[in-house]
């Protein structure tokens, strides 16, 4: 795995960050186009599990609109 891939892997760093955020009481959002994994099926399974318990998996455009609203 190349170092550039590490922050984007849904089953690794992203999952750990989502769990930390959830445990600290944050409402966690995951723009699904911004993360990936080694295979499509593992990516989809990981996002499904995170969405079911810990986070809202959203479209990247939704995330940008949300952030724009926070800045206003």
PQR file with spaces between the fields and no chain letter, atoms N, CA, C, O and H, PARSE charges and radii, in Angstrom:
ATOM       1  N    UNK     1       0.853   -1.181    0.000 -0.4000 1.5000
ATOM       2  CA   UNK     1       0.000    0.000    0.000 -0.0000 2.0000
ATOM       3  C    UNK     1       0.891    1.234    0.000  0.5500 1.7000
ATOM       4  O    UNK     1       1.799    1.354    0.823 -0.5500 1.4000
ATOM       5  N    UNK     2       0.632    2.136   -0.913 -0.4000 1.5000
ATOM       6  CA   UNK     2       1.389    3.389   -0.990 -0.0000 2.0000
ATOM       7  C    UNK     2       0.940    4.331    0.115  0.5500 1.7000
ATOM       8  O    UNK     2      -0.232    4.314    0.490 -0.5500 1.4000
ATOM       9  H    UNK     2      -0.105    2.039   -1.581  0.4000 1.0000
ATOM      10  N    UNK     3       1.845    5.155    0.649 -0.4000 1.5000
ATOM      11  CA   UNK     3       1.474    6.088    1.726 -0.0000 2.0000
ATOM      12  C    UNK     3       0.311    7.010    1.356  0.5500 1.7000
ATOM      13  O    UNK     3      -0.470    7.396    2.225 -0.5500 1.4000
ATOM      14  H    UNK     3       2.797    5.169    0.344  0.4000 1.0000
ATOM      15  N    UNK     4       0.191    7.364    0.081 -0.4000 1.5000
ATOM      16  CA   UNK     4      -0.889    8.264   -0.332 -0.0000 2.0000
ATOM      17  C    UNK     4      -2.256    7.614   -0.184  0.5500 1.7000
ATOM      18  O    UNK     4      -3.262    8.317   -0.096 -0.5500 1.4000
ATOM      19  H    UNK     4       0.825    7.051   -0.625  0.4000 1.0000
ATOM      20  N    UNK     5      -2.314    6.293   -0.153 -0.4000 1.5000
ATOM      21  CA   UNK     5      -3.595    5.598   -0.048 -0.0000 2.0000
ATOM      22  C    UNK     5      -4.105    5.518    1.379  0.5500 1.7000
ATOM      23  O    UNK     5      -5.308    5.367    1.593 -0.5500 1.4000
ATOM      24  H    UNK     5      -1.497    5.722   -0.224  0.4000 1.0000
ATOM      25  N    UNK     6      -3.228    5.615    2.351 -0.4000 1.5000
ATOM      26  CA   UNK     6      -3.586    5.361    3.744 -0.0000 2.0000
ATOM      27  C    UNK     6      -4.775    6.166    4.254  0.5500 1.7000
ATOM      28  O    UNK     6      -5.656    5.571    4.875 -0.5500 1.4000
ATOM      29  H    UNK     6      -2.251    5.738    2.178  0.4000 1.0000
ATOM      30  N    UNK     7      -4.863    7.483    4.035 -0.4000 1.5000
ATOM      31  CA   UNK     7      -5.971    8.236    4.626 -0.0000 2.0000
ATOM      32  C    UNK     7      -7.335    7.942    4.005  0.5500 1.7000
ATOM      33  O    UNK     7      -8.368    8.315    4.561 -0.5500 1.4000
ATOM      34  H    UNK     7      -4.147    7.966    3.530  0.4000 1.0000
ATOM      35  N    UNK     8      -7.335    7.278    2.863 -0.4000 1.5000
ATOM      36  CA   UNK     8      -8.582    7.096    2.132 -0.0000 2.0000
ATOM      37  C    UNK     8      -9.220    5.729    2.318  0.5500 1.7000
ATOM      38  O    UNK     8     -10.363    5.536    1.906 -0.5500 1.4000
ATOM      39  H    UNK     8      -6.496    6.974    2.411  0.4000 1.0000
ATOM      40  N    UNK     9      -8.530    4.784    2.915 -0.4000 1.5000
ATOM      41  CA   UNK     9      -9.041    3.421    3.005 -0.0000 2.0000
ATOM      42  C    UNK     9     -10.185    3.338    4.000  0.5500 1.7000
ATOM      43  O    UNK     9     -10.002    3.561    5.197 -0.5500 1.4000
ATOM      44  H    UNK     9      -7.601    4.941    3.249  0.4000 1.0000
ATOM      45  N    UNK    10     -11.363    3.015    3.494 -0.4000 1.5000
ATOM      46  CA   UNK    10     -12.563    2.971    4.329 -0.0000 2.0000
ATOM      47  C    UNK    10     -12.444    1.943    5.451  0.5500 1.7000
ATOM      48  O    UNK    10     -12.952    2.167    6.550 -0.5500 1.4000
ATOM      49  H    UNK    10     -11.512    2.833    2.522  0.4000 1.0000
ATOM      50  N    UNK    11     -11.787    0.837    5.190 -0.4000 1.5000
ATOM      51  CA   UNK    11     -11.684   -0.211    6.191 -0.0000 2.0000
ATOM      52  C    UNK    11     -10.591    0.018    7.221  0.5500 1.7000
ATOM      53  O    UNK    11     -10.486   -0.754    8.174 -0.5500 1.4000
ATOM      54  H    UNK    11     -11.374    0.655    4.298  0.4000 1.0000
ATOM      55  N    UNK    12      -9.787    1.037    7.063 -0.4000 1.5000
ATOM      56  CA   UNK    12      -8.681    1.286    7.982 -0.0000 2.0000
ATOM      57  C    UNK    12      -8.830    2.613    8.700  0.5500 1.7000
ATOM      58  O    UNK    12      -9.578    2.736    9.670 -0.5500 1.4000
ATOM      59  H    UNK    12      -9.872    1.663    6.289  0.4000 1.0000
ATOM      60  N    UNK    13      -8.104    3.600    8.205 -0.4000 1.5000
ATOM      61  CA   UNK    13      -8.052    4.912    8.870 -0.0000 2.0000
ATOM      62  C    UNK    13      -9.413    5.591    8.940  0.5500 1.7000
ATOM      63  O    UNK    13      -9.749    6.198    9.957 -0.5500 1.4000
ATOM      64  H    UNK    13      -7.497    3.500    7.417  0.4000 1.0000
ATOM      65  N    UNK    14     -10.190    5.497    7.885 -0.4000 1.5000
ATOM      66  CA   UNK    14     -11.507    6.150    7.882 -0.0000 2.0000
ATOM      67  C    UNK    14     -12.389    5.522    8.951  0.5500 1.7000
ATOM      68  O    UNK    14     -13.044    6.232    9.713 -0.5500 1.4000
ATOM      69  H    UNK    14      -9.917    5.003    7.059  0.4000 1.0000
ATOM      70  N    UNK    15     -12.411    4.201    9.009 -0.4000 1.5000
ATOM      71  CA   UNK    15     -13.228    3.511   10.017 -0.0000 2.0000
ATOM      72  C    UNK    15     -12.803    3.914   11.432  0.5500 1.7000
ATOM      73  O    UNK    15     -13.653    4.194   12.278 -0.5500 1.4000
ATOM      74  H    UNK    15     -11.880    3.624    8.390  0.4000 1.0000
ATOM      75  N    UNK    16     -11.509    3.943   11.687 -0.4000 1.5000
ATOM      76  CA   UNK    16     -11.018    4.312   13.019 -0.0000 2.0000
ATOM      77  C    UNK    16     -11.411    5.741   13.376  0.5500 1.7000
ATOM      78  O    UNK    16     -11.807    6.011   14.510 -0.5500 1.4000
ATOM      79  H    UNK    16     -10.820    3.715   11.000  0.4000 1.0000
ATOM      80  N    UNK    17     -11.306    6.645   12.426 -0.4000 1.5000
ATOM      81  CA   UNK    17     -11.660    8.043   12.665 -0.0000 2.0000
ATOM      82  C    UNK    17     -13.155    8.197   12.918  0.5500 1.7000
ATOM      83  O    UNK    17     -13.565    8.965   13.788 -0.5500 1.4000
ATOM      84  H    UNK    17     -10.984    6.425   11.505  0.4000 1.0000
ATOM      85  N    UNK    18     -13.969    7.467   12.159 -0.4000 1.5000
ATOM      86  CA   UNK    18     -15.421    7.506   12.361 -0.0000 2.0000
ATOM      87  C    UNK    18     -15.771    7.008   13.766  0.5500 1.7000
ATOM      88  O    UNK    18     -16.579    7.626   14.459 -0.5500 1.4000
ATOM      89  H    UNK    18     -13.636    6.843   11.453  0.4000 1.0000
ATOM      90  N    UNK    19     -15.171    5.904   14.183 -0.4000 1.5000
ATOM      91  CA   UNK    19     -15.459    5.367   15.515 -0.0000 2.0000
ATOM      92  C    UNK    19     -15.029    6.333   16.615  0.5500 1.7000
ATOM      93  O    UNK    19     -15.745    6.507   17.601 -0.5500 1.4000
ATOM      94  H    UNK    19     -14.515    5.401   13.620  0.4000 1.0000
ATOM      95  N    UNK    20     -13.871    6.959   16.454 -0.4000 1.5000
ATOM      96  CA   UNK    20     -13.424    7.953   17.442 -0.0000 2.0000
ATOM      97  C    UNK    20     -14.404    9.112   17.517  0.5500 1.7000
ATOM      98  O    UNK    20     -14.803    9.526   18.606 -0.5500 1.4000
ATOM      99  H    UNK    20     -13.290    6.818   15.653  0.4000 1.0000
ATOM     100  N    UNK    21     -14.792    9.635   16.358 -0.4000 1.5000
ATOM     101  CA   UNK    21     -15.741   10.744   16.343 -0.0000 2.0000
ATOM     102  C    UNK    21     -17.059   10.381   16.992  0.5500 1.7000
ATOM     103  O    UNK    21     -17.615   11.166   17.761 -0.5500 1.4000
ATOM     104  H    UNK    21     -14.469    9.298   15.474  0.4000 1.0000
ATOM     105  N    UNK    22     -17.564    9.194   16.688 -0.4000 1.5000
ATOM     106  CA   UNK    22     -18.817    8.724   17.267 -0.0000 2.0000
ATOM     107  C    UNK    22     -18.713    8.617   18.791  0.5500 1.7000
ATOM     108  O    UNK    22     -19.624    9.024   19.512 -0.5500 1.4000
ATOM     109  H    UNK    22     -17.113    8.556   16.063  0.4000 1.0000
ATOM     110  N    UNK    23     -17.601    8.068   19.271 -0.4000 1.5000
ATOM     111  CA   UNK    23     -17.416    7.896   20.711 -0.0000 2.0000
ATOM     112  C    UNK    23     -17.308    9.230   21.447  0.5500 1.7000
ATOM     113  O    UNK    23     -17.620    9.321   22.635 -0.5500 1.4000
ATOM     114  H    UNK    23     -16.861    7.737   18.685  0.4000 1.0000
ATOM     115  N    UNK    24     -16.866   10.260   20.731 -0.4000 1.5000
ATOM     116  CA   UNK    24     -16.799   11.598   21.336 -0.0000 2.0000
ATOM     117  C    UNK    24     -18.096   12.388   21.149  0.5500 1.7000
ATOM     118  O    UNK    24     -18.180   13.552   21.540 -0.5500 1.4000
ATOM     119  H    UNK    24     -16.613   10.186   19.766  0.4000 1.0000
ATOM     120  N    UNK    25     -19.096   11.755   20.557 -0.4000 1.5000
ATOM     121  CA   UNK    25     -20.401   12.385   20.434 -0.0000 2.0000
ATOM     122  C    UNK    25     -20.606   13.240   19.191  0.5500 1.7000
ATOM     123  O    UNK    25     -21.589   13.977   19.107 -0.5500 1.4000
ATOM     124  H    UNK    25     -19.028   10.809   20.240  0.4000 1.0000
ATOM     125  N    UNK    26     -19.694   13.155   18.224 -0.4000 1.5000
ATOM     126  CA   UNK    26     -19.851   13.914   16.989 -0.0000 2.0000
ATOM     127  C    UNK    26     -20.832   13.237   16.047  0.5500 1.7000
ATOM     128  O    UNK    26     -20.951   12.012   16.032 -0.5500 1.4000
ATOM     129  H    UNK    26     -18.896   12.556   18.292  0.4000 1.0000
ATOM     130  N    UNK    27     -21.531   14.044   15.264 -0.4000 1.5000
ATOM     131  CA   UNK    27     -22.362   13.546   14.169 -0.0000 2.0000
ATOM     132  C    UNK    27     -21.431   13.417   12.973  0.5500 1.7000
ATOM     133  O    UNK    27     -21.047   14.419   12.369 -0.5500 1.4000
ATOM     134  H    UNK    27     -21.435   15.039   15.276  0.4000 1.0000
ATOM     135  N    UNK    28     -21.072   12.192   12.633 -0.4000 1.5000
ATOM     136  CA   UNK    28     -20.043   11.943   11.623 -0.0000 2.0000
ATOM     137  C    UNK    28     -20.678   11.793   10.249  0.5500 1.7000
ATOM     138  O    UNK    28     -21.660   11.070   10.075 -0.5500 1.4000
ATOM     139  H    UNK    28     -21.385   11.379   13.123  0.4000 1.0000
ATOM     140  N    UNK    29     -20.100   12.490    9.275 -0.4000 1.5000
ATOM     141  CA   UNK    29     -20.527   12.404    7.881 -0.0000 2.0000
ATOM     142  C    UNK    29     -19.384   11.826    7.055  0.5500 1.7000
ATOM     143  O    UNK    29     -18.230   12.213    7.235 -0.5500 1.4000
ATOM     144  H    UNK    29     -19.302   13.077    9.416  0.4000 1.0000
ATOM     145  N    UNK    30     -19.701   10.903    6.151 -0.4000 1.5000
ATOM     146  CA   UNK    30     -18.701   10.330    5.254 -0.0000 2.0000
ATOM     147  C    UNK    30     -19.135   10.602    3.815  0.5500 1.7000
ATOM     148  O    UNK    30     -20.080    9.974    3.339 -0.5500 1.4000
ATOM     149  H    UNK    30     -20.639   10.588    6.005  0.4000 1.0000
ATOM     150  N    UNK    31     -18.477   11.513    3.115 -0.4000 1.5000
ATOM     151  CA   UNK    31     -18.755   11.678    1.680 -0.0000 2.0000
ATOM     152  C    UNK    31     -18.189   10.451    0.942  0.5500 1.7000
ATOM     153  O    UNK    31     -16.972   10.291    0.844 -0.5500 1.4000
ATOM     154  H    UNK    31     -17.709   12.023    3.502  0.4000 1.0000
ATOM     155  N    UNK    32     -19.057    9.607    0.436 -0.4000 1.5000
ATOM     156  CA   UNK    32     -18.614    8.298   -0.054 -0.0000 2.0000
ATOM     157  C    UNK    32     -17.675    8.376   -1.254  0.5500 1.7000
ATOM     158  O    UNK    32     -16.910    7.439   -1.482 -0.5500 1.4000
ATOM     159  H    UNK    32     -20.045    9.737    0.516  0.4000 1.0000
ATOM     160  N    UNK    33     -17.706    9.457   -2.027 -0.4000 1.5000
ATOM     161  CA   UNK    33     -16.785    9.578   -3.151 -0.0000 2.0000
ATOM     162  C    UNK    33     -15.368    9.953   -2.698  0.5500 1.7000
ATOM     163  O    UNK    33     -14.434    9.930   -3.500 -0.5500 1.4000
ATOM     164  H    UNK    33     -18.328   10.218   -1.842  0.4000 1.0000
ATOM     165  N    UNK    34     -15.212   10.290   -1.441 -0.4000 1.5000
ATOM     166  CA   UNK    34     -13.911   10.741   -0.929 -0.0000 2.0000
ATOM     167  C    UNK    34     -13.121    9.640   -0.242  0.5500 1.7000
ATOM     168  O    UNK    34     -12.011    9.885    0.230 -0.5500 1.4000
ATOM     169  H    UNK    34     -15.971   10.308   -0.789  0.4000 1.0000
ATOM     170  N    UNK    35     -13.664    8.446   -0.176 -0.4000 1.5000
ATOM     171  CA   UNK    35     -12.955    7.320    0.435 -0.0000 2.0000
ATOM     172  C    UNK    35     -12.971    6.144   -0.529  0.5500 1.7000
ATOM     173  O    UNK    35     -13.789    6.093   -1.449 -0.5500 1.4000
ATOM     174  H    UNK    35     -14.566    8.247   -0.559  0.4000 1.0000
ATOM     175  N    UNK    36     -12.071    5.211   -0.314 -0.4000 1.5000
ATOM     176  CA   UNK    36     -11.992    4.031   -1.173 -0.0000 2.0000
ATOM     177  C    UNK    36     -11.473    2.865   -0.342  0.5500 1.7000
ATOM     178  O    UNK    36     -11.220    3.006    0.854 -0.5500 1.4000
ATOM     179  H    UNK    36     -11.407    5.252    0.432  0.4000 1.0000
ATOM     180  N    UNK    37     -11.319    1.735   -0.974 -0.4000 1.5000
ATOM     181  CA   UNK    37     -10.724    0.580   -0.324 -0.0000 2.0000
ATOM     182  C    UNK    37     -10.083   -0.282   -1.388  0.5500 1.7000
ATOM     183  O    UNK    37     -10.114    0.059   -2.571 -0.5500 1.4000
ATOM     184  H    UNK    37     -11.525    1.621   -1.946  0.4000 1.0000
ATOM     185  N    UNK    38      -9.506   -1.386   -0.982 -0.4000 1.5000
ATOM     186  CA   UNK    38      -8.779   -2.236   -1.924 -0.0000 2.0000
ATOM     187  C    UNK    38      -9.679   -2.824   -3.000  0.5500 1.7000
ATOM     188  O    UNK    38      -9.252   -3.003   -4.141 -0.5500 1.4000
ATOM     189  H    UNK    38      -9.481   -1.663   -0.021  0.4000 1.0000
ATOM     190  N    UNK    39     -10.903   -3.122   -2.647 -0.4000 1.5000
ATOM     191  CA   UNK    39     -11.845   -3.655   -3.634 -0.0000 2.0000
ATOM     192  C    UNK    39     -13.198   -2.975   -3.431  0.5500 1.7000
ATOM     193  O    UNK    39     -13.502   -2.475   -2.348 -0.5500 1.4000
ATOM     194  H    UNK    39     -11.250   -2.977   -1.721  0.4000 1.0000
ATOM     195  N    UNK    40     -13.987   -2.968   -4.476 -0.4000 1.5000
ATOM     196  CA   UNK    40     -15.291   -2.322   -4.419 -0.0000 2.0000
ATOM     197  C    UNK    40     -16.185   -2.969   -3.370  0.5500 1.7000
ATOM     198  O    UNK    40     -16.879   -2.266   -2.635 -0.5500 1.4000
ATOM     199  H    UNK    40     -13.740   -3.374   -5.356  0.4000 1.0000
ATOM     200  N    UNK    41     -16.180   -4.303   -3.290 -0.4000 1.5000
ATOM     201  CA   UNK    41     -17.069   -4.977   -2.346 -0.0000 2.0000
ATOM     202  C    UNK    41     -16.678   -4.672   -0.901  0.5500 1.7000
ATOM     203  O    UNK    41     -17.557   -4.444   -0.070 -0.5500 1.4000
ATOM     204  H    UNK    41     -15.617   -4.874   -3.888  0.4000 1.0000
ATOM     205  N    UNK    42     -15.393   -4.662   -0.583 -0.4000 1.5000
ATOM     206  CA   UNK    42     -15.001   -4.332    0.788 -0.0000 2.0000
ATOM     207  C    UNK    42     -15.332   -2.878    1.105  0.5500 1.7000
ATOM     208  O    UNK    42     -15.703   -2.554    2.233 -0.5500 1.4000
ATOM     209  H    UNK    42     -14.679   -4.847   -1.258  0.4000 1.0000
ATOM     210  N    UNK    43     -15.198   -2.011    0.120 -0.4000 1.5000
ATOM     211  CA   UNK    43     -15.569   -0.600    0.278 -0.0000 2.0000
ATOM     212  C    UNK    43     -17.057   -0.470    0.610  0.5500 1.7000
ATOM     213  O    UNK    43     -17.432    0.226    1.554 -0.5500 1.4000
ATOM     214  H    UNK    43     -14.897   -2.274   -0.796  0.4000 1.0000
ATOM     215  N    UNK    44     -17.890   -1.139   -0.164 -0.4000 1.5000
ATOM     216  CA   UNK    44     -19.339   -1.056    0.033 -0.0000 2.0000
ATOM     217  C    UNK    44     -19.765   -1.664    1.370  0.5500 1.7000
ATOM     218  O    UNK    44     -20.624   -1.110    2.056 -0.5500 1.4000
ATOM     219  H    UNK    44     -17.586   -1.704   -0.931  0.4000 1.0000
ATOM     220  N    UNK    45     -19.173   -2.790    1.740 -0.4000 1.5000
ATOM     221  CA   UNK    45     -19.518   -3.443    3.007 -0.0000 2.0000
ATOM     222  C    UNK    45     -19.120   -2.558    4.188  0.5500 1.7000
ATOM     223  O    UNK    45     -19.883   -2.416    5.143 -0.5500 1.4000
ATOM     224  H    UNK    45     -18.475   -3.239    1.183  0.4000 1.0000
ATOM     225  N    UNK    46     -17.941   -1.970    4.125 -0.4000 1.5000
ATOM     226  CA   UNK    46     -17.489   -1.100    5.208 -0.0000 2.0000
ATOM     227  C    UNK    46     -18.400    0.109    5.353  0.5500 1.7000
ATOM     228  O    UNK    46     -18.816    0.441    6.463 -0.5500 1.4000
ATOM     229  H    UNK    46     -17.321   -2.086    3.349  0.4000 1.0000
ATOM     230  N    UNK    47     -18.713    0.769    4.245 -0.4000 1.5000
ATOM     231  CA   UNK    47     -19.598    1.940    4.322 -0.0000 2.0000
ATOM     232  C    UNK    47     -20.991    1.557    4.804  0.5500 1.7000
ATOM     233  O    UNK    47     -21.615    2.314    5.548 -0.5500 1.4000
ATOM     234  H    UNK    47     -18.375    0.499    3.343  0.4000 1.0000
ATOM     235  N    UNK    48     -21.484    0.403    4.396 -0.4000 1.5000
ATOM     236  CA   UNK    48     -22.793   -0.063    4.856 -0.0000 2.0000
ATOM     237  C    UNK    48     -22.791   -0.226    6.375  0.5500 1.7000
ATOM     238  O    UNK    48     -23.717    0.215    7.055 -0.5500 1.4000
ATOM     239  H    UNK    48     -20.977   -0.212    3.792  0.4000 1.0000
ATOM     240  N    UNK    49     -21.740   -0.866    6.903 -0.4000 1.5000
ATOM     241  CA   UNK    49     -21.651   -1.073    8.350 -0.0000 2.0000
ATOM     242  C    UNK    49     -21.509    0.230    9.112  0.5500 1.7000
ATOM     243  O    UNK    49     -22.148    0.409   10.149 -0.5500 1.4000
ATOM     244  H    UNK    49     -20.987   -1.224    6.351  0.4000 1.0000
ATOM     245  N    UNK    50     -20.684    1.145    8.617 -0.4000 1.5000
ATOM     246  CA   UNK    50     -20.516    2.438    9.289 -0.0000 2.0000
ATOM     247  C    UNK    50     -21.809    3.241    9.265  0.5500 1.7000
ATOM     248  O    UNK    50     -22.169    3.886   10.250 -0.5500 1.4000
ATOM     249  H    UNK    50     -20.166    0.999    7.774  0.4000 1.0000
ATOM     250  N    UNK    51     -22.505    3.197    8.131 -0.4000 1.5000
ATOM     251  CA   UNK    51     -23.768    3.931    8.007 -0.0000 2.0000
ATOM     252  C    UNK    51     -24.838    3.358    8.938  0.5500 1.7000
ATOM     253  O    UNK    51     -25.651    4.097    9.492 -0.5500 1.4000
ATOM     254  H    UNK    51     -22.213    2.673    7.331  0.4000 1.0000
ATOM     255  N    UNK    52     -24.827    2.056    9.101 -0.4000 1.5000
ATOM     256  CA   UNK    52     -25.831    1.406    9.944 -0.0000 2.0000
ATOM     257  C    UNK    52     -25.691    1.770   11.420  0.5500 1.7000
ATOM     258  O    UNK    52     -26.681    1.772   12.151 -0.5500 1.4000
ATOM     259  H    UNK    52     -24.166    1.455    8.651  0.4000 1.0000
ATOM     260  N    UNK    53     -24.458    2.082   11.869 -0.4000 1.5000
ATOM     261  CA   UNK    53     -24.235    2.261   13.299 -0.0000 2.0000
ATOM     262  C    UNK    53     -23.658    3.611   13.717  0.5500 1.7000
ATOM     263  O    UNK    53     -24.034    4.147   14.759 -0.5500 1.4000
ATOM     264  H    UNK    53     -23.653    2.081   11.275  0.4000 1.0000
ATOM     265  N    UNK    54     -22.751    4.162   12.917 -0.4000 1.5000
ATOM     266  CA   UNK    54     -21.927    5.253   13.438 -0.0000 2.0000
ATOM     267  C    UNK    54     -21.936    6.558   12.656  0.5500 1.7000
ATOM     268  O    UNK    54     -21.558    7.592   13.207 -0.5500 1.4000
ATOM     269  H    UNK    54     -22.445    3.726   12.071  0.4000 1.0000
ATOM     270  N    UNK    55     -22.348    6.552   11.411 -0.4000 1.5000
ATOM     271  CA   UNK    55     -22.175    7.754   10.587 -0.0000 2.0000
ATOM     272  C    UNK    55     -23.243    7.829    9.511  0.5500 1.7000
ATOM     273  O    UNK    55     -23.928    6.850    9.217 -0.5500 1.4000
ATOM     274  H    UNK    55     -22.655    5.712   10.964  0.4000 1.0000
ATOM     275  N    UNK    56     -23.366    9.008    8.934 -0.4000 1.5000
ATOM     276  CA   UNK    56     -24.205    9.174    7.751 -0.0000 2.0000
ATOM     277  C    UNK    56     -23.285    9.179    6.535  0.5500 1.7000
ATOM     278  O    UNK    56     -22.385   10.012    6.428 -0.5500 1.4000
ATOM     279  H    UNK    56     -22.809    9.803    9.172  0.4000 1.0000
ATOM     280  N    UNK    57     -23.519    8.244    5.624 -0.4000 1.5000
ATOM     281  CA   UNK    57     -22.771    8.195    4.375 -0.0000 2.0000
ATOM     282  C    UNK    57     -23.554    9.041    3.381  0.5500 1.7000
ATOM     283  O    UNK    57     -24.712    8.756    3.074 -0.5500 1.4000
ATOM     284  H    UNK    57     -24.250    7.568    5.711  0.4000 1.0000
ATOM     285  N    UNK    58     -22.900   10.087    2.885 -0.4000 1.5000
ATOM     286  CA   UNK    58     -23.589   11.055    2.038 -0.0000 2.0000
ATOM     287  C    UNK    58     -22.826   11.276    0.738  0.5500 1.7000
ATOM     288  O    UNK    58     -21.688   10.833    0.586 -0.5500 1.4000
ATOM     289  H    UNK    58     -21.959   10.318    3.134  0.4000 1.0000
ATOM     290  N    UNK    59     -23.463   11.956   -0.181 -0.4000 1.5000
ATOM     291  CA   UNK    59     -22.870   12.348   -1.449 -0.0000 2.0000
ATOM     292  C    UNK    59     -21.900   13.500   -1.219  0.5500 1.7000
ATOM     293  O    UNK    59     -22.107   14.298   -0.305 -0.5500 1.4000
ATOM     294  H    UNK    59     -24.388   12.316   -0.058  0.4000 1.0000
ATOM     295  N    UNK    60     -20.851   13.605   -2.024 -0.4000 1.5000
ATOM     296  CA   UNK    60     -19.885   14.680   -1.816 -0.0000 2.0000
ATOM     297  C    UNK    60     -20.500   16.062   -2.007  0.5500 1.7000
ATOM     298  O    UNK    60     -20.095   17.013   -1.339 -0.5500 1.4000
ATOM     299  H    UNK    60     -20.683   12.957   -2.766  0.4000 1.0000
ATOM     300  N    UNK    61     -21.458   16.185   -2.895 -0.4000 1.5000
ATOM     301  CA   UNK    61     -22.119   17.478   -3.097 -0.0000 2.0000
ATOM     302  C    UNK    61     -22.917   17.880   -1.853  0.5500 1.7000
ATOM     303  O    UNK    61     -22.949   19.054   -1.483 -0.5500 1.4000
ATOM     304  H    UNK    61     -21.788   15.413   -3.438  0.4000 1.0000
ATOM     305  N    UNK    62     -23.549   16.913   -1.220 -0.4000 1.5000
ATOM     306  CA   UNK    62     -24.252   17.169    0.043 -0.0000 2.0000
ATOM     307  C    UNK    62     -23.294   17.695    1.106  0.5500 1.7000
ATOM     308  O    UNK    62     -23.627   18.615    1.852 -0.5500 1.4000
ATOM     309  H    UNK    62     -23.522   15.959   -1.521  0.4000 1.0000
ATOM     310  N    UNK    63     -22.105   17.104    1.167 -0.4000 1.5000
ATOM     311  CA   UNK    63     -21.102   17.529    2.145 -0.0000 2.0000
ATOM     312  C    UNK    63     -20.666   18.964    1.880  0.5500 1.7000
ATOM     313  O    UNK    63     -20.542   19.760    2.811 -0.5500 1.4000
ATOM     314  H    UNK    63     -21.835   16.357    0.561  0.4000 1.0000
ATOM     315  N    UNK    64     -20.434   19.295    0.609 -0.4000 1.5000
ATOM     316  CA   UNK    64     -20.029   20.665    0.270 -0.0000 2.0000
ATOM     317  C    UNK    64     -21.108   21.670    0.610  0.5500 1.7000
ATOM     318  O    UNK    64     -20.807   22.753    1.111 -0.5500 1.4000
ATOM     319  H    UNK    64     -20.535   18.648   -0.147  0.4000 1.0000
ATOM     320  N    UNK    65     -22.356   21.334    0.349 -0.4000 1.5000
ATOM     321  CA   UNK    65     -23.463   22.222    0.672 -0.0000 2.0000
ATOM     322  C    UNK    65     -23.577   22.410    2.182  0.5500 1.7000
ATOM     323  O    UNK    65     -23.831   23.518    2.653 -0.5500 1.4000
ATOM     324  H    UNK    65     -22.601   20.454   -0.058  0.4000 1.0000
ATOM     325  N    UNK    66     -23.392   21.349    2.928 -0.4000 1.5000
ATOM     326  CA   UNK    66     -23.442   21.424    4.390 -0.0000 2.0000
ATOM     327  C    UNK    66     -22.339   22.355    4.905  0.5500 1.7000
ATOM     328  O    UNK    66     -22.592   23.229    5.735 -0.5500 1.4000
ATOM     329  H    UNK    66     -23.185   20.449    2.545  0.4000 1.0000
ATOM     330  N    UNK    67     -21.126   22.161    4.410 -0.4000 1.5000
ATOM     331  CA   UNK    67     -20.002   23.000    4.838 -0.0000 2.0000
ATOM     332  C    UNK    67     -20.194   24.459    4.450  0.5500 1.7000
ATOM     333  O    UNK    67     -19.818   25.354    5.207 -0.5500 1.4000
ATOM     334  H    UNK    67     -20.921   21.452    3.736  0.4000 1.0000
ATOM     335  N    UNK    68     -20.769   24.708    3.292 -0.4000 1.5000
ATOM     336  CA   UNK    68     -21.037   26.078    2.864 -0.0000 2.0000
ATOM     337  C    UNK    68     -22.048   26.731    3.802  0.5500 1.7000
ATOM     338  O    UNK    68     -21.934   27.916    4.116 -0.5500 1.4000
ATOM     339  H    UNK    68     -21.074   23.981    2.676  0.4000 1.0000
ATOM     340  N    UNK    69     -23.025   25.966    4.243 -0.4000 1.5000
ATOM     341  CA   UNK    69     -24.019   26.478    5.185 -0.0000 2.0000
ATOM     342  C    UNK    69     -23.425   26.780    6.550  0.5500 1.7000
ATOM     343  O    UNK    69     -23.872   27.705    7.229 -0.5500 1.4000
ATOM     344  H    UNK    69     -23.118   25.003    3.988  0.4000 1.0000
ATOM     345  N    UNK    70     -22.422   26.011    6.961 -0.4000 1.5000
ATOM     346  CA   UNK    70     -21.760   26.265    8.244 -0.0000 2.0000
ATOM     347  C    UNK    70     -20.953   27.553    8.215  0.5500 1.7000
ATOM     348  O    UNK    70     -20.831   28.249    9.223 -0.5500 1.4000
ATOM     349  H    UNK    70     -22.059   25.260    6.410  0.4000 1.0000
ATOM     350  N    UNK    71     -20.408   27.857    7.057 -0.4000 1.5000
ATOM     351  CA   UNK    71     -19.562   29.054    6.930 -0.0000 2.0000
ATOM     352  C    UNK    71     -20.388   30.335    6.826  0.5500 1.7000
ATOM     353  O    UNK    71     -19.879   31.430    7.067 -0.5500 1.4000
ATOM     354  H    UNK    71     -20.507   27.292    6.238  0.4000 1.0000
ATOM     355  N    UNK    72     -21.644   30.195    6.472 -0.4000 1.5000
ATOM     356  CA   UNK    72     -22.494   31.374    6.283 -0.0000 2.0000
ATOM     357  C    UNK    72     -22.913   32.014    7.588  0.5500 1.7000
ATOM     358  O    UNK    72     -23.630   33.014    7.582 -0.5500 1.4000
ATOM     359  H    UNK    72     -22.057   29.306    6.277  0.4000 1.0000
